[in-house]
Amino acid sequence: MFLSDTPSELGPHELDFRFEAFPADDEFLFAHHGAKLSELLETCGQGSLGSTFYIVEMAYPLTLADAAARPGLFSDRYGVEPAVVHGRYLRFDSRELARFFGNTAADTELDCTVFGTRWAAVSEQDLQRFLDAVTLQAGRVRLADPWPCSWLHTHDNHFLWLAARPLGLLRRLVASSLLGFFRHVRPHPYAPVPEALIDLIQSRYHTAPLVCFPTTWDSATNAEVPSGVQDGPESVRALVEAVESSWIAYRLNPPRELVGRGLLISYLFQNKAWSFEEWR
């Protein structure tokens, strides 16, 4: 669950995610500020993102050229040795990708772009064509070509952008975002997020960043004070708002009617239950 294992000594982390669904093509775009690759795999399940994977861009902590040219450099850091294909890309099967993602849990530098496919092999021309599309659209490319199952990009293993199929996978990502945030604010064995809440979010809060800041800086007291979260003995309550911009909302222009709308989401410990209501 995203953010749930974020160290408390780093201070409270905000909830900040957005999505855009395309039902006609059974695909979606999803972005999250704070998600790690290891958490993504736990949420999506192994194999849901593809069966063969290619790292097509890498900036930190290694460059793709160094990883391709110096055998052992990648495995020394991540415990797996991907195949070098077309002289410049790194290829994994699903088991190797799971090991790679798992071994990035403590990495705060990783910056790479990955394509996941159902095909055993992809031509250099197809990889370059899809990489060009991703670069041109800066994180908002659709899965327009028939072969990609998913693409994802991570910056510092903390800013995550994902495009994937099927659309049903988006429900897990939304649930993991909410549940992880509540566990980050107050560790607890929460009940699963209600299906009705996920339905409401997917149907009415698409294309706008959903944000909640647990605290804000008070210059008068020179300290963090409660903001969007109320943490009491009987419940935790969070105001999740649709905003116009955020860390992960690159060039996003949400519909005006979404901005300022929000959800007041609560978890009642005695009842072991969630409650929610719309807020404006």
C-alpha positions, 0 to 999 in steps of 0.5 A: 500500500502506497505511503504505508511504510513511509518512515515517520521521522520524515514527517507526514506525507501528503496524499496526492494521486490522479487518474484518467480512465478510457473505458472504450480501450480498457486502459487508464493513466495513473500517477502517485506522489510517494509510490515505490516500485516495490509497492506497485508490484504488491498492489497490481500483482505479478504478471498484471503489467506484462510478461516481458519488460524493457527498461528503455530509459535510465538516468539514476543511479546508473545510466542505461548505457553504463548498465548495458556496457558493463556486465555486473553493474546492474546486478551489484546494485539490484541483485538481478542481471537483465539481458541487453537487447538491441545493444542499448535496452535491458530486458526482464521476464516477470520473475526478474522484474519482481526481484528488481522491484523488490530490491529497490524498496530502499532506493531513493535515486532510481529514475527509469522508464519501463515498458511491459508487454505480452510478447516474447520479443519486441523490435528495436523500431517498435521500442524506439517508436513508443519511447518517442511517443512517451517523451513527446507527451511527457507522461500522458501517452496512451497505449495506442499501439497494440503490443504494450501492456503497460508503461511506467516511469519512476523518478527518485523511486517516489514519483510514479506514472503508470499507463496500463490495462485492464481498467479494473486494475485502477480500482486496486490502485485507488484503494491502495492509495487511500488505505496506504495514506490512512496507514501512514497517518495512523498505523492500524489494521484497517478494513478494506476500502468500500467498493462504493467509495471506489465507485464514487471516486472513479465516476466523479473525480477523474482527471483531477489530482486528489490531495490531502495534506495531513499538516501545514506549517504554522509560521506563528508557532514555527511547527507543523499543525493539523490540516486536512486530517483529524486523528482522534481516539475514536476515528481518523478523518481526512478531507481529500480535495480535487485541486487544480495542480499538484506534484504529479499533475503534469500539464493537467487542466482538470474540468473546472467543476471538479476543482474544489470538490472533495470527499470527507473520508473517515474510519471508525475504530470501534465499528471497524468501518469506513464512512464518507460524504461529499464535500464542497 
